[in-house]
Amino acid sequence: MEKNVGDTDALVRIVAGAVAGLTSLGILVDMVPGPEIASPVLGVIAVVLLATGYFGTCGLYSVLGIDTSE
């Protein structure tokens, strides 16, 4: 797949993924209030955001024809 995630977009994704991951872990160990089902959901979201930010490719962007790398 071609790179379709720009530098700013990637940075936002990585920061958002880190926040989602830390929140997921916080819920898991009862440091952050929230329903327990939110922990794995946030964990999956965190992994997706971190991966798309790191690799610079987003499958949904490809389907929608969006390219922020220019």
mmCIF file as Biopython writes it, N, C-alpha, C and O atoms, coordinates in Angstrom:
data_model
#
loop_
_atom_site.group_PDB
_atom_site.id
_atom_site.type_symbol
_atom_site.label_atom_id
_atom_site.label_alt_id
_atom_site.label_comp_id
_atom_site.label_asym_id
_atom_site.label_entity_id
_atom_site.label_seq_id
_atom_site.pdbx_PDB_ins_code
_atom_site.Cartn_x
_atom_site.Cartn_y
_atom_site.Cartn_z
_atom_site.occupancy
_atom_site.B_iso_or_equiv
_atom_site.auth_seq_id
_atom_site.auth_asym_id
_atom_site.pdbx_PDB_model_num
ATOM 1   N N  . MET A ? 1  ? 0.836   -1.184 0.000  1.0 0.0 1  A 1 
ATOM 2   C CA . MET A ? 1  ? 0.000   0.000  0.000  1.0 0.0 1  A 1 
ATOM 3   C C  . MET A ? 1  ? 0.880   1.246  0.000  1.0 0.0 1  A 1 
ATOM 4   O O  . MET A ? 1  ? 1.951   1.268  0.606  1.0 0.0 1  A 1 
ATOM 5   N N  . GLU A ? 2  ? 0.415   2.263  -0.679 1.0 0.0 2  A 1 
ATOM 6   C CA . GLU A ? 2  ? 1.144   3.520  -0.725 1.0 0.0 2  A 1 
ATOM 7   C C  . GLU A ? 2  ? 0.920   4.317  0.553  1.0 0.0 2  A 1 
ATOM 8   O O  . GLU A ? 2  ? -0.097  4.169  1.232  1.0 0.0 2  A 1 
ATOM 9   N N  . LYS A ? 3  ? 1.884   5.156  0.859  1.0 0.0 3  A 1 
ATOM 10  C CA . LYS A ? 3  ? 1.751   6.036  2.014  1.0 0.0 3  A 1 
ATOM 11  C C  . LYS A ? 3  ? 0.660   7.060  1.712  1.0 0.0 3  A 1 
ATOM 12  O O  . LYS A ? 3  ? 0.722   7.759  0.700  1.0 0.0 3  A 1 
ATOM 13  N N  . ASN A ? 4  ? -0.333  7.147  2.585  1.0 0.0 4  A 1 
ATOM 14  C CA . ASN A ? 4  ? -1.406  8.112  2.396  1.0 0.0 4  A 1 
ATOM 15  C C  . ASN A ? 4  ? -1.718  8.899  3.671  1.0 0.0 4  A 1 
ATOM 16  O O  . ASN A ? 4  ? -2.741  9.578  3.758  1.0 0.0 4  A 1 
ATOM 17  N N  . VAL A ? 5  ? -0.822  8.797  4.659  1.0 0.0 5  A 1 
ATOM 18  C CA . VAL A ? 5  ? -0.976  9.517  5.916  1.0 0.0 5  A 1 
ATOM 19  C C  . VAL A ? 5  ? 0.198   10.474 6.042  1.0 0.0 5  A 1 
ATOM 20  O O  . VAL A ? 5  ? 1.353   10.048 6.053  1.0 0.0 5  A 1 
ATOM 21  N N  . GLY A ? 6  ? -0.094  11.765 6.137  1.0 0.0 6  A 1 
ATOM 22  C CA . GLY A ? 6  ? 0.946   12.783 6.235  1.0 0.0 6  A 1 
ATOM 23  C C  . GLY A ? 6  ? 1.583   12.836 7.615  1.0 0.0 6  A 1 
ATOM 24  O O  . GLY A ? 6  ? 1.153   12.149 8.541  1.0 0.0 6  A 1 
ATOM 25  N N  . ASP A ? 7  ? 2.616   13.663 7.735  1.0 0.0 7  A 1 
ATOM 26  C CA . ASP A ? 7  ? 3.355   13.756 8.991  1.0 0.0 7  A 1 
ATOM 27  C C  . ASP A ? 7  ? 2.497   14.259 10.149 1.0 0.0 7  A 1 
ATOM 28  O O  . ASP A ? 7  ? 2.538   13.695 11.242 1.0 0.0 7  A 1 
ATOM 29  N N  . THR A ? 8  ? 1.724   15.310 9.916  1.0 0.0 8  A 1 
ATOM 30  C CA . THR A ? 8  ? 0.867   15.846 10.981 1.0 0.0 8  A 1 
ATOM 31  C C  . THR A ? 8  ? -0.209  14.843 11.354 1.0 0.0 8  A 1 
ATOM 32  O O  . THR A ? 8  ? -0.487  14.633 12.535 1.0 0.0 8  A 1 
ATOM 33  N N  . ASP A ? 9  ? -0.808  14.231 10.361 1.0 0.0 9  A 1 
ATOM 34  C CA . ASP A ? 9  ? -1.831  13.215 10.583 1.0 0.0 9  A 1 
ATOM 35  C C  . ASP A ? 9  ? -1.249  12.050 11.376 1.0 0.0 9  A 1 
ATOM 36  O O  . ASP A ? 9  ? -1.885  11.550 12.304 1.0 0.0 9  A 1 
ATOM 37  N N  . ALA A ? 10 ? -0.054  11.620 11.017 1.0 0.0 10 A 1 
ATOM 38  C CA . ALA A ? 10 ? 0.602   10.512 11.719 1.0 0.0 10 A 1 
ATOM 39  C C  . ALA A ? 10 ? 0.877   10.874 13.176 1.0 0.0 10 A 1 
ATOM 40  O O  . ALA A ? 10 ? 0.670   10.055 14.072 1.0 0.0 10 A 1 
ATOM 41  N N  . LEU A ? 11 ? 1.341   12.094 13.411 1.0 0.0 11 A 1 
ATOM 42  C CA . LEU A ? 11 ? 1.621   12.523 14.784 1.0 0.0 11 A 1 
ATOM 43  C C  . LEU A ? 11 ? 0.349   12.528 15.624 1.0 0.0 11 A 1 
ATOM 44  O O  . LEU A ? 11 ? 0.356   12.073 16.768 1.0 0.0 11 A 1 
ATOM 45  N N  . VAL A ? 12 ? -0.739  13.039 15.059 1.0 0.0 12 A 1 
ATOM 46  C CA . VAL A ? 12 ? -2.017  13.057 15.775 1.0 0.0 12 A 1 
ATOM 47  C C  . VAL A ? 12 ? -2.478  11.638 16.069 1.0 0.0 12 A 1 
ATOM 48  O O  . VAL A ? 12 ? -2.972  11.359 17.161 1.0 0.0 12 A 1 
ATOM 49  N N  . ARG A ? 13 ? -2.320  10.742 15.103 1.0 0.0 13 A 1 
ATOM 50  C CA . ARG A ? 13 ? -2.718  9.343  15.307 1.0 0.0 13 A 1 
ATOM 51  C C  . ARG A ? 13 ? -1.884  8.681  16.409 1.0 0.0 13 A 1 
ATOM 52  O O  . ARG A ? 13 ? -2.420  7.939  17.233 1.0 0.0 13 A 1 
ATOM 53  N N  . ILE A ? 14 ? -0.595  8.946  16.423 1.0 0.0 14 A 1 
ATOM 54  C CA . ILE A ? 14 ? 0.276   8.330  17.428 1.0 0.0 14 A 1 
ATOM 55  C C  . ILE A ? 14 ? -0.061  8.851  18.824 1.0 0.0 14 A 1 
ATOM 56  O O  . ILE A ? 14 ? -0.124  8.074  19.776 1.0 0.0 14 A 1 
ATOM 57  N N  . VAL A ? 15 ? -0.275  10.154 18.949 1.0 0.0 15 A 1 
ATOM 58  C CA . VAL A ? 15 ? -0.637  10.718 20.260 1.0 0.0 15 A 1 
ATOM 59  C C  . VAL A ? 15 ? -1.996  10.184 20.709 1.0 0.0 15 A 1 
ATOM 60  O O  . VAL A ? 15 ? -2.152  9.781  21.862 1.0 0.0 15 A 1 
ATOM 61  N N  . ALA A ? 16 ? -2.976  10.178 19.809 1.0 0.0 16 A 1 
ATOM 62  C CA . ALA A ? 16 ? -4.306  9.663  20.155 1.0 0.0 16 A 1 
ATOM 63  C C  . ALA A ? 16 ? -4.246  8.178  20.508 1.0 0.0 16 A 1 
ATOM 64  O O  . ALA A ? 16 ? -4.937  7.727  21.421 1.0 0.0 16 A 1 
ATOM 65  N N  . GLY A ? 17 ? -3.422  7.420  19.786 1.0 0.0 17 A 1 
ATOM 66  C CA . GLY A ? 17 ? -3.259  5.997  20.087 1.0 0.0 17 A 1 
ATOM 67  C C  . GLY A ? 17 ? -2.627  5.766  21.442 1.0 0.0 17 A 1 
ATOM 68  O O  . GLY A ? 17 ? -3.018  4.856  22.172 1.0 0.0 17 A 1 
ATOM 69  N N  . ALA A ? 18 ? -1.646  6.593  21.779 1.0 0.0 18 A 1 
ATOM 70  C CA . ALA A ? 18 ? -1.004  6.470  23.089 1.0 0.0 18 A 1 
ATOM 71  C C  . ALA A ? 18 ? -1.986  6.791  24.213 1.0 0.0 18 A 1 
ATOM 72  O O  . ALA A ? 18 ? -2.023  6.102  25.232 1.0 0.0 18 A 1 
ATOM 73  N N  . VAL A ? 19 ? -2.775  7.837  24.020 1.0 0.0 19 A 1 
ATOM 74  C CA . VAL A ? 19 ? -3.777  8.206  25.027 1.0 0.0 19 A 1 
ATOM 75  C C  . VAL A ? 19 ? -4.821  7.097  25.164 1.0 0.0 19 A 1 
ATOM 76  O O  . VAL A ? 19 ? -5.188  6.732  26.281 1.0 0.0 19 A 1 
ATOM 77  N N  . ALA A ? 20 ? -5.297  6.562  24.052 1.0 0.0 20 A 1 
ATOM 78  C CA . ALA A ? 20 ? -6.281  5.479  24.092 1.0 0.0 20 A 1 
ATOM 79  C C  . ALA A ? 20 ? -5.699  4.242  24.774 1.0 0.0 20 A 1 
ATOM 80  O O  . ALA A ? 20 ? -6.385  3.578  25.551 1.0 0.0 20 A 1 
ATOM 81  N N  . GLY A ? 21 ? -4.428  3.930  24.481 1.0 0.0 21 A 1 
ATOM 82  C CA . GLY A ? 21 ? -3.788  2.775  25.097 1.0 0.0 21 A 1 
ATOM 83  C C  . GLY A ? 21 ? -3.613  2.942  26.602 1.0 0.0 21 A 1 
ATOM 84  O O  . GLY A ? 21 ? -3.868  2.015  27.370 1.0 0.0 21 A 1 
ATOM 85  N N  . LEU A ? 22 ? -3.183  4.115  27.011 1.0 0.0 22 A 1 
ATOM 86  C CA . LEU A ? 22 ? -3.018  4.365  28.445 1.0 0.0 22 A 1 
ATOM 87  C C  . LEU A ? 22 ? -4.363  4.359  29.174 1.0 0.0 22 A 1 
ATOM 88  O O  . LEU A ? 22 ? -4.463  3.867  30.297 1.0 0.0 22 A 1 
ATOM 89  N N  . THR A ? 23 ? -5.381  4.902  28.536 1.0 0.0 23 A 1 
ATOM 90  C CA . THR A ? 23 ? -6.719  4.879  29.132 1.0 0.0 23 A 1 
ATOM 91  C C  . THR A ? 23 ? -7.226  3.442  29.238 1.0 0.0 23 A 1 
ATOM 92  O O  . THR A ? 23 ? -7.848  3.068  30.232 1.0 0.0 23 A 1 
ATOM 93  N N  . SER A ? 24 ? -6.959  2.646  28.215 1.0 0.0 24 A 1 
ATOM 94  C CA . SER A ? 24 ? -7.347  1.236  28.236 1.0 0.0 24 A 1 
ATOM 95  C C  . SER A ? 24 ? -6.694  0.503  29.406 1.0 0.0 24 A 1 
ATOM 96  O O  . SER A ? 24 ? -7.343  -0.250 30.132 1.0 0.0 24 A 1 
ATOM 97  N N  . LEU A ? 25 ? -5.403  0.742  29.567 1.0 0.0 25 A 1 
ATOM 98  C CA . LEU A ? 25 ? -4.696  0.108  30.684 1.0 0.0 25 A 1 
ATOM 99  C C  . LEU A ? 25 ? -5.196  0.622  32.030 1.0 0.0 25 A 1 
ATOM 100 O O  . LEU A ? 25 ? -5.305  -0.141 32.990 1.0 0.0 25 A 1 
ATOM 101 N N  . GLY A ? 26 ? -5.501  1.926  32.096 1.0 0.0 26 A 1 
ATOM 102 C CA . GLY A ? 26 ? -6.028  2.504  33.334 1.0 0.0 26 A 1 
ATOM 103 C C  . GLY A ? 26 ? -7.351  1.890  33.733 1.0 0.0 26 A 1 
ATOM 104 O O  . GLY A ? 26 ? -7.581  1.618  34.911 1.0 0.0 26 A 1 
ATOM 105 N N  . ILE A ? 27 ? -8.230  1.667  32.757 1.0 0.0 27 A 1 
ATOM 106 C CA . ILE A ? 27 ? -9.512  1.023  33.038 1.0 0.0 27 A 1 
ATOM 107 C C  . ILE A ? 27 ? -9.284  -0.420 33.472 1.0 0.0 27 A 1 
ATOM 108 O O  . ILE A ? 27 ? -9.961  -0.924 34.369 1.0 0.0 27 A 1 
ATOM 109 N N  . LEU A ? 28 ? -8.332  -1.071 32.832 1.0 0.0 28 A 1 
ATOM 110 C CA . LEU A ? 28 ? -8.050  -2.477 33.134 1.0 0.0 28 A 1 
ATOM 111 C C  . LEU A ? 28 ? -7.608  -2.673 34.581 1.0 0.0 28 A 1 
ATOM 112 O O  . LEU A ? 28 ? -7.970  -3.672 35.202 1.0 0.0 28 A 1 
ATOM 113 N N  . VAL A ? 29 ? -6.836  -1.741 35.126 1.0 0.0 29 A 1 
ATOM 114 C CA . VAL A ? 29 ? -6.334  -1.877 36.504 1.0 0.0 29 A 1 
ATOM 115 C C  . VAL A ? 29 ? -7.115  -1.007 37.489 1.0 0.0 29 A 1 
ATOM 116 O O  . VAL A ? 29 ? -6.660  -0.774 38.609 1.0 0.0 29 A 1 
ATOM 117 N N  . ASP A ? 30 ? -8.295  -0.526 37.072 1.0 0.0 30 A 1 
ATOM 118 C CA . ASP A ? 30 ? -9.207  0.259  37.918 1.0 0.0 30 A 1 
ATOM 119 C C  . ASP A ? 30 ? -8.629  1.586  38.401 1.0 0.0 30 A 1 
ATOM 120 O O  . ASP A ? 30 ? -9.016  2.074  39.463 1.0 0.0 30 A 1 
ATOM 121 N N  . MET A ? 31 ? -7.715  2.175  37.644 1.0 0.0 31 A 1 
ATOM 122 C CA . MET A ? 31 ? -7.210  3.505  37.981 1.0 0.0 31 A 1 
ATOM 123 C C  . MET A ? 31 ? -8.057  4.589  37.329 1.0 0.0 31 A 1 
ATOM 124 O O  . MET A ? 31 ? -8.090  5.725  37.804 1.0 0.0 31 A 1 
ATOM 125 N N  . VAL A ? 32 ? -8.739  4.244  36.249 1.0 0.0 32 A 1 
ATOM 126 C CA . VAL A ? 32 ? -9.603  5.165  35.524 1.0 0.0 32 A 1 
ATOM 127 C C  . VAL A ? 32 ? -11.009 4.586  35.565 1.0 0.0 32 A 1 
ATOM 128 O O  . VAL A ? 32 ? -11.203 3.415  35.241 1.0 0.0 32 A 1 
ATOM 129 N N  . PRO A ? 33 ? -11.999 5.395  35.963 1.0 0.0 33 A 1 
ATOM 130 C CA . PRO A ? 33 ? -13.366 4.861  35.992 1.0 0.0 33 A 1 
ATOM 131 C C  . PRO A ? 33 ? -13.909 4.634  34.580 1.0 0.0 33 A 1 
ATOM 132 O O  . PRO A ? 33 ? -13.628 5.400  33.659 1.0 0.0 33 A 1 
ATOM 133 N N  . GLY A ? 34 ? -14.663 3.602  34.441 1.0 0.0 34 A 1 
ATOM 134 C CA . GLY A ? 34 ? -15.270 3.303  33.146 1.0 0.0 34 A 1 
ATOM 135 C C  . GLY A ? 34 ? -15.700 1.858  33.094 1.0 0.0 34 A 1 
ATOM 136 O O  . GLY A ? 34 ? -15.250 1.036  33.892 1.0 0.0 34 A 1 
ATOM 137 N N  . PRO A ? 35 ? -16.578 1.547  32.147 1.0 0.0 35 A 1 
ATOM 138 C CA . PRO A ? 35 ? -17.021 0.152  32.022 1.0 0.0 35 A 1 
ATOM 139 C C  . PRO A ? 35 ? -15.868 -0.728 31.540 1.0 0.0 35 A 1 
ATOM 140 O O  . PRO A ? 35 ? -15.040 -0.295 30.739 1.0 0.0 35 A 1 
ATOM 141 N N  . GLU A ? 36 ? -15.823 -1.944 32.027 1.0 0.0 36 A 1 
ATOM 142 C CA . GLU A ? 36 ? -14.717 -2.843 31.683 1.0 0.0 36 A 1 
ATOM 143 C C  . GLU A ? 36 ? -14.658 -3.158 30.197 1.0 0.0 36 A 1 
ATOM 144 O O  . GLU A ? 36 ? -13.575 -3.426 29.676 1.0 0.0 36 A 1 
ATOM 145 N N  . ILE A ? 37 ? -15.784 -3.135 29.501 1.0 0.0 37 A 1 
ATOM 146 C CA . ILE A ? 37 ? -15.784 -3.430 28.067 1.0 0.0 37 A 1 
ATOM 147 C C  . ILE A ? 37 ? -15.022 -2.373 27.289 1.0 0.0 37 A 1 
ATOM 148 O O  . ILE A ? 37 ? -14.557 -2.640 26.181 1.0 0.0 37 A 1 
ATOM 149 N N  . ALA A ? 38 ? -14.884 -1.178 27.848 1.0 0.0 38 A 1 
ATOM 150 C CA . ALA A ? 38 ? -14.176 -0.096 27.165 1.0 0.0 38 A 1 
ATOM 151 C C  . ALA A ? 38 ? -12.679 -0.393 27.037 1.0 0.0 38 A 1 
ATOM 152 O O  . ALA A ? 38 ? -12.029 0.099  26.114 1.0 0.0 38 A 1 
ATOM 153 N N  . SER A ? 39 ? -12.136 -1.185 27.944 1.0 0.0 39 A 1 
ATOM 154 C CA . SER A ? 39 ? -10.701 -1.455 27.927 1.0 0.0 39 A 1 
ATOM 155 C C  . SER A ? 39 ? -10.245 -2.176 26.658 1.0 0.0 39 A 1 
ATOM 156 O O  . SER A ? 39 ? -9.319  -1.692 26.007 1.0 0.0 39 A 1 
ATOM 157 N N  . PRO A ? 40 ? -10.841 -3.303 26.274 1.0 0.0 40 A 1 
ATOM 158 C CA . PRO A ? 40 ? -10.386 -3.946 25.038 1.0 0.0 40 A 1 
ATOM 159 C C  . PRO A ? 40 ? -10.729 -3.142 23.783 1.0 0.0 40 A 1 
ATOM 160 O O  . PRO A ? 40 ? -9.988  -3.170 22.800 1.0 0.0 40 A 1 
ATOM 161 N N  . VAL A ? 41 ? -11.852 -2.429 23.821 1.0 0.0 41 A 1 
ATOM 162 C CA . VAL A ? 41 ? -12.229 -1.607 22.669 1.0 0.0 41 A 1 
ATOM 163 C C  . VAL A ? 41 ? -11.190 -0.506 22.465 1.0 0.0 41 A 1 
ATOM 164 O O  . VAL A ? 41 ? -10.720 -0.289 21.348 1.0 0.0 41 A 1 
ATOM 165 N N  . LEU A ? 42 ? -10.832 0.191  23.553 1.0 0.0 42 A 1 
ATOM 166 C CA . LEU A ? 42 ? -9.808  1.225  23.461 1.0 0.0 42 A 1 
ATOM 167 C C  . LEU A ? 42 ? -8.453  0.636  23.090 1.0 0.0 42 A 1 
ATOM 168 O O  . LEU A ? 42 ? -7.664  1.277  22.395 1.0 0.0 42 A 1 
ATOM 169 N N  . GLY A ? 43 ? -8.183  -0.573 23.548 1.0 0.0 43 A 1 
ATOM 170 C CA . GLY A ? 43 ? -6.923  -1.235 23.203 1.0 0.0 43 A 1 
ATOM 171 C C  . GLY A ? 43 ? -6.808  -1.486 21.707 1.0 0.0 43 A 1 
ATOM 172 O O  . GLY A ? 43 ? -5.750  -1.260 21.119 1.0 0.0 43 A 1 
ATOM 173 N N  . VAL A ? 44 ? -7.879  -1.947 21.094 1.0 0.0 44 A 1 
ATOM 174 C CA . VAL A ? 44 ? -7.876  -2.195 19.645 1.0 0.0 44 A 1 
ATOM 175 C C  . VAL A ? 44 ? -7.746  -0.877 18.886 1.0 0.0 44 A 1 
ATOM 176 O O  . VAL A ? 44 ? -6.990  -0.782 17.919 1.0 0.0 44 A 1 
ATOM 177 N N  . ILE A ? 45 ? -8.480  0.128  19.326 1.0 0.0 45 A 1 
ATOM 178 C CA . ILE A ? 45 ? -8.381  1.448  18.692 1.0 0.0 45 A 1 
ATOM 179 C C  . ILE A ? 45 ? -6.958  1.977  18.797 1.0 0.0 45 A 1 
ATOM 180 O O  . ILE A ? 45 ? -6.428  2.538  17.838 1.0 0.0 45 A 1 
ATOM 181 N N  . ALA A ? 46 ? -6.339  1.801  19.960 1.0 0.0 46 A 1 
ATOM 182 C CA . ALA A ? 46 ? -4.966  2.271  20.164 1.0 0.0 46 A 1 
ATOM 183 C C  . ALA A ? 46 ? -3.999  1.580  19.204 1.0 0.0 46 A 1 
ATOM 184 O O  . ALA A ? 46 ? -3.145  2.234  18.605 1.0 0.0 46 A 1 
ATOM 185 N N  . VAL A ? 47 ? -4.128  0.282  19.060 1.0 0.0 47 A 1 
ATOM 186 C CA . VAL A ? 47 ? -3.233  -0.465 18.166 1.0 0.0 47 A 1 
ATOM 187 C C  . VAL A ? 47 ? -3.405  0.002  16.720 1.0 0.0 47 A 1 
ATOM 188 O O  . VAL A ? 47 ? -2.421  0.185  16.004 1.0 0.0 47 A 1 
ATOM 189 N N  . VAL A ? 48 ? -4.644  0.194  16.297 1.0 0.0 48 A 1 
ATOM 190 C CA . VAL A ? 48 ? -4.901  0.648  14.922 1.0 0.0 48 A 1 
ATOM 191 C C  . VAL A ? 48 ? -4.315  2.041  14.696 1.0 0.0 48 A 1 
ATOM 192 O O  . VAL A ? 48 ? -3.646  2.278  13.690 1.0 0.0 48 A 1 
ATOM 193 N N  . LEU A ? 49 ? -4.561  2.955  15.623 1.0 0.0 49 A 1 
ATOM 194 C CA . LEU A ? 49 ? -4.032  4.312  15.476 1.0 0.0 49 A 1 
ATOM 195 C C  . LEU A ? 49 ? -2.506  4.329  15.474 1.0 0.0 49 A 1 
ATOM 196 O O  . LEU A ? 49 ? -1.892  5.012  14.655 1.0 0.0 49 A 1 
ATOM 197 N N  . LEU A ? 50 ? -1.900  3.586  16.380 1.0 0.0 50 A 1 
ATOM 198 C CA . LEU A ? 50 ? -0.445  3.543  16.432 1.0 0.0 50 A 1 
ATOM 199 C C  . LEU A ? 50 ? 0.145   2.932  15.166 1.0 0.0 50 A 1 
ATOM 200 O O  . LEU A ? 50 ? 1.143   3.428  14.644 1.0 0.0 50 A 1 
ATOM 201 N N  . ALA A ? 51 ? -0.461  1.869  14.676 1.0 0.0 51 A 1 
ATOM 202 C CA . ALA A ? 51 ? 0.058   1.205  13.469 1.0 0.0 51 A 1 
ATOM 203 C C  . ALA A ? 51 ? -0.083  2.090  12.238 1.0 0.0 51 A 1 
ATOM 204 O O  . ALA A ? 51 ? 0.856   2.214  11.453 1.0 0.0 51 A 1 
ATOM 205 N N  . THR A ? 52 ? -1.260  2.710  12.063 1.0 0.0 52 A 1 
ATOM 206 C CA . THR A ? 52 ? -1.446  3.559  10.887 1.0 0.0 52 A 1 
ATOM 207 C C  . THR A ? 52 ? -0.565  4.801  10.965 1.0 0.0 52 A 1 
ATOM 208 O O  . THR A ? 52 ? -0.086  5.287  9.941  1.0 0.0 52 A 1 
ATOM 209 N N  . GLY A ? 53 ? -0.354  5.310  12.159 1.0 0.0 53 A 1 
ATOM 210 C CA . GLY A ? 53 ? 0.534   6.459  12.309 1.0 0.0 53 A 1 
ATOM 211 C C  . GLY A ? 53 ? 1.976   6.104  12.040 1.0 0.0 53 A 1 
ATOM 212 O O  . GLY A ? 53 ? 2.698   6.875  11.407 1.0 0.0 53 A 1 
ATOM 213 N N  . TYR A ? 54 ? 2.406   4.954  12.507 1.0 0.0 54 A 1 
ATOM 214 C CA . TYR A ? 54 ? 3.793   4.541  12.334 1.0 0.0 54 A 1 
ATOM 215 C C  . TYR A ? 54 ? 4.107   4.178  10.880 1.0 0.0 54 A 1 
ATOM 216 O O  . TYR A ? 54 ? 5.126   4.603  10.335 1.0 0.0 54 A 1 
ATOM 217 N N  . PHE A ? 55 ? 3.235   3.397  10.262 1.0 0.0 55 A 1 
ATOM 218 C CA . PHE A ? 55 ? 3.489   2.933  8.895  1.0 0.0 55 A 1 
ATOM 219 C C  . PHE A ? 55 ? 3.072   3.941  7.822  1.0 0.0 55 A 1 
ATOM 220 O O  . PHE A ? 55 ? 3.496   3.828  6.672  1.0 0.0 55 A 1 
ATOM 221 N N  . GLY A ? 56 ? 2.245   4.926  8.190  1.0 0.0 56 A 1 
ATOM 222 C CA . GLY A ? 56 ? 1.858   5.958  7.240  1.0 0.0 56 A 1 
ATOM 223 C C  . GLY A ? 56 ? 0.852   5.511  6.205  1.0 0.0 56 A 1 
ATOM 224 O O  . GLY A ? 56 ? 0.725   6.132  5.150  1.0 0.0 56 A 1 
ATOM 225 N N  . THR A ? 57 ? 0.138   4.444  6.494  1.0 0.0 57 A 1 
ATOM 226 C CA . THR A ? 57 ? -0.853  3.912  5.563  1.0 0.0 57 A 1 
ATOM 227 C C  . THR A ? 57 ? -2.151  3.633  6.310  1.0 0.0 57 A 1 
ATOM 228 O O  . THR A ? 57 ? -2.152  3.027  7.381  1.0 0.0 57 A 1 
ATOM 229 N N  . CYS A ? 58 ? -3.252  4.085  5.727  1.0 0.0 58 A 1 
ATOM 230 C CA . CYS A ? 58 ? -4.564  3.857  6.324  1.0 0.0 58 A 1 
ATOM 231 C C  . CYS A ? 58 ? -5.464  3.214  5.273  1.0 0.0 58 A 1 
ATOM 232 O O  . CYS A ? 58 ? -5.690  3.794  4.212  1.0 0.0 58 A 1 
ATOM 233 N N  . GLY A ? 59 ? -5.969  2.039  5.558  1.0 0.0 59 A 1 
ATOM 234 C CA . GLY A ? 59 ? -6.835  1.322  4.630  1.0 0.0 59 A 1 
ATOM 235 C C  . GLY A ? 59 ? -8.117  2.074  4.324  1.0 0.0 59 A 1 
ATOM 236 O O  . GLY A ? 59 ? -8.574  2.093  3.181  1.0 0.0 59 A 1 
ATOM 237 N N  . LEU A ? 60 ? -8.702  2.699  5.351  1.0 0.0 60 A 1 
ATOM 238 C CA . LEU A ? 60 ? -9.929  3.466  5.134  1.0 0.0 60 A 1 
ATOM 239 C C  . LEU A ? 60 ? -9.669  4.657  4.223  1.0 0.0 60 A 1 
ATOM 240 O O  . LEU A ? 60 ? -10.490 4.969  3.361  1.0 0.0 60 A 1 
ATOM 241 N N  . TYR A ? 61 ? -8.535  5.323  4.407  1.0 0.0 61 A 1 
ATOM 242 C CA . TYR A ? 61 ? -8.163  6.424  3.512  1.0 0.0 61 A 1 
ATOM 243 C C  . TYR A ? 61 ? -8.047  5.925  2.069  1.0 0.0 61 A 1 
ATOM 244 O O  . TYR A ? 61 ? -8.466  6.617  1.141  1.0 0.0 61 A 1 
ATOM 245 N N  . SER A ? 62 ? -7.489  4.747  1.878  1.0 0.0 62 A 1 
ATOM 246 C CA . SER A ? 62 ? -7.346  4.189  0.529  1.0 0.0 62 A 1 
ATOM 247 C C  . SER A ? 62 ? -8.720  3.972  -0.112 1.0 0.0 62 A 1 
ATOM 248 O O  . SER A ? 62 ? -8.926  4.304  -1.280 1.0 0.0 62 A 1 
ATOM 249 N N  . VAL A ? 63 ? -9.641  3.423  0.647  1.0 0.0 63 A 1 
ATOM 250 C CA . VAL A ? 63 ? -10.992 3.156  0.136  1.0 0.0 63 A 1 
ATOM 251 C C  . VAL A ? 63 ? -11.699 4.466  -0.211 1.0 0.0 63 A 1 
ATOM 252 O O  . VAL A ? 63 ? -12.395 4.552  -1.224 1.0 0.0 63 A 1 
ATOM 253 N N  . LEU A ? 64 ? -11.518 5.487  0.636  1.0 0.0 64 A 1 
ATOM 254 C CA . LEU A ? 64 ? -12.214 6.768  0.436  1.0 0.0 64 A 1 
ATOM 255 C C  . LEU A ? 64 ? -11.468 7.715  -0.505 1.0 0.0 64 A 1 
ATOM 256 O O  . LEU A ? 64 ? -11.985 8.774  -0.862 1.0 0.0 64 A 1 
ATOM 257 N N  . GLY A ? 65 ? -10.255 7.336  -0.905 1.0 0.0 65 A 1 
ATOM 258 C CA . GLY A ? 65 ? -9.477  8.176  -1.796 1.0 0.0 65 A 1 
ATOM 259 C C  . GLY A ? 65 ? -8.875  9.391  -1.139 1.0 0.0 65 A 1 
ATOM 260 O O  . GLY A ? 65 ? -8.625  10.396 -1.805 1.0 0.0 65 A 1 
ATOM 261 N N  . ILE A ? 66 ? -8.633  9.319  0.172  1.0 0.0 66 A 1 
ATOM 262 C CA . ILE A ? 66 ? -8.050  10.436 0.931  1.0 0.0 66 A 1 
ATOM 263 C C  . ILE A ? 66 ? -6.545  10.253 0.994  1.0 0.0 66 A 1 
ATOM 264 O O  . ILE A ? 66 ? -6.049  9.144  1.196  1.0 0.0 66 A 1 
ATOM 265 N N  . ASP A ? 67 ? -5.822  11.357 0.818  1.0 0.0 67 A 1 
ATOM 266 C CA . ASP A ? 67 ? -4.352  11.315 0.888  1.0 0.0 67 A 1 
ATOM 267 C C  . ASP A ? 67 ? -3.874  12.587 1.585  1.0 0.0 67 A 1 
ATOM 268 O O  . ASP A ? 67 ? -3.941  13.675 1.014  1.0 0.0 67 A 1 
ATOM 269 N N  . THR A ? 68 ? -3.394  12.449 2.813  1.0 0.0 68 A 1 
ATOM 270 C CA . THR A ? 68 ? -2.905  13.608 3.560  1.0 0.0 68 A 1 
ATOM 271 C C  . THR A ? 68 ? -1.383  13.706 3.521  1.0 0.0 68 A 1 
ATOM 272 O O  . THR A ? 68 ? -0.792  14.542 4.204  1.0 0.0 68 A 1 
ATOM 273 N N  . SER A ? 69 ? -0.755  12.851 2.723  1.0 0.0 69 A 1 
ATOM 274 C CA . SER A ? 69 ? 0.712   12.834 2.689  1.0 0.0 69 A 1 
ATOM 275 C C  . SER A ? 69 ? 1.312   13.891 1.761  1.0 0.0 69 A 1 
ATOM 276 O O  . SER A ? 69 ? 2.530   14.066 1.731  1.0 0.0 69 A 1 
ATOM 277 N N  . GLU A ? 70 ? 0.490   14.575 1.027  1.0 0.0 70 A 1 
ATOM 278 C CA . GLU A ? 70 ? 1.000   15.560 0.064  1.0 0.0 70 A 1 
ATOM 279 C C  . GLU A ? 70 ? 1.259   16.888 0.700  1.0 0.0 70 A 1 
ATOM 280 O O  . GLU A ? 70 ? 1.690   17.822 0.025  1.0 0.0 70 A 1 
#
